[in-house]
Amino acid sequence: MVPELTKEQRIANLEKAKQMRKERTELRSQLASGVLNVCDLINLAERGDKAASGMRVKQMISALPGYGFKKTQALMHALSIAESKRVGGLGVKQAQALIDRLGGE
């Protein structure tokens, strides 16, 4: 059974979710501008950054210059990365393959 949340708890959860979306948007912006690279983002996720680890891999790739929907899908398929995979859930080999393909070390 799902516990009933108080109004305050729901509001607090909504605020946390809003903050997380804002942080992920900032990370995508930094990827697009070149301030962060793929290796940096994966390292952030490995160190426990919740915004980085919760970002979907397809969002990370599509934030990079030159990667639209089709190119992102093709890369994920080529590297056997599921559509729903999050950066924090990448295996060691998948993370290394992304870094090798997209640069960033």
C-alpha positions, 0 to 999 in steps of 0.5 A, a space after each residue: 500500500 502506498 503511504 499517504 503524503 501530507 500536503 507539506 511532503 507533496 510540496 517538498 517532493 515537487 520542489 526537489 523534483 523541480 530543482 533536479 530538473 533545473 540541475 539537469 538542464 544546466 548540465 545539458 547546457 554545459 555539455 552543449 557549450 563545451 564546458 563539460 564533456 561526456 567523461 566529466 558528466 559520467 565522472 560526476 554520476 559515478 561520484 554520486 551527483 544525483 542530477 548527473 546520475 539521473 539524466 537519461 543517456 539519450 538526453 546527454 548525447 542529444 545535448 552535444 553539438 551535432 547530435 540530433 534524434 537520429 544520430 543519438 538513436 543510432 549511437 545508442 543502438 550501436 553501443 547496445 544502450 537501452 533507450 531508458 538507460 540513465 547515466 548512473 546506470 551505465 556499466 563500465 564497458 558502456 561508459 568507456 564506449 561512450 567516452 571513446 566514441 564521443 571523446 572527453 578524456 
